[in-house]
Amino acid sequence: MGTSRTSRTSWSCSASRPGCRRTWHSHGLGQTLYIVEGIALIQSRGGGILEAHPGDVVWTPPGEEHWHGAAPDHFMVHIAL
């Protein structure tokens, strides 16, 4: 994970095995996901499941509960900001 000394921004690169996902969570400053490889599934609480592909950028607003992970038959790599 990287952190800037002059801002509150941090980043990480994460990989998920097929069918794996994070638990419901939120971020106080929101979150941007940049899909690097595979197929990602992202869902905000109460919303539909979004499928994202390499090159897609997905924004989750501050405080919005969501989860993200890999599609059942694909690995997935993303950069989170």
N, C-alpha and C positions, 0 to 999 in steps of 0.2 A: 504494500500500500504506500502511496506517496501523499505527502502533505506539504502544502505551501506555507512558508513562515509568514507571509504577508496577507493571507486570506484564510477563510474557514473552509476552503475546498480541499477535499481529499479524493483519491481515486484508488481503485483496486481492479485487478484482472482476476476473473473467476471462471472455472470450468465446471460443468455439471454433466453427470452421466445420464444416459437416456432415462427419462421418466422421473428424475430427481428434481426437487424444487425446494426453495426456502420456505420457512413458515411465514405466516402473516406477520408483517412488520411495517413500520413507517419511518420516515426520516424528517427531522425537524426543519431541514432546509430543502427538502425535496430530493429527488434522485433522477439522474439521467443515465440510461443504459444504452451503450453502443454495442450492438451485436456484431461480433467478430467472425464467428464460425457456427455452423449448425442452425437449428431452429429453436427459438425461445418461445415460451408461453408466459404471458404476464396477465395478471388479473387484479383489478382493484376491487375492494369489497363492495358487493352489490352490483358489479358490472360483469360484462362478458369476458371471455378469455380471448386475448389478443395474441396472434401468431406473428413473430418478428423474425426476419432473416438477416444474413450478413449485410452490413451497411445501414440497417435500420437504426434509428435513434428513437427511444421511448422516454418520455418525461412523466414522472409521477410528482404531483404537487406536494408541498410541505404538509405533513401530518396525515396524508392519505394512506390507509392501510392497503397493502398489496402483497403479492407473492410473485416470484419469477423462478423459472427453471427450464429444463430441457423437455422437448417433445418426447413422447414415449419411444420413438424409434431413432432419435438423433442425439448425439452429444451437442453441447452448446457452450460457447465461450463468449463472455461479455466483459466490457470495461464499464465499471460503475463510477460515476462522478457525483 
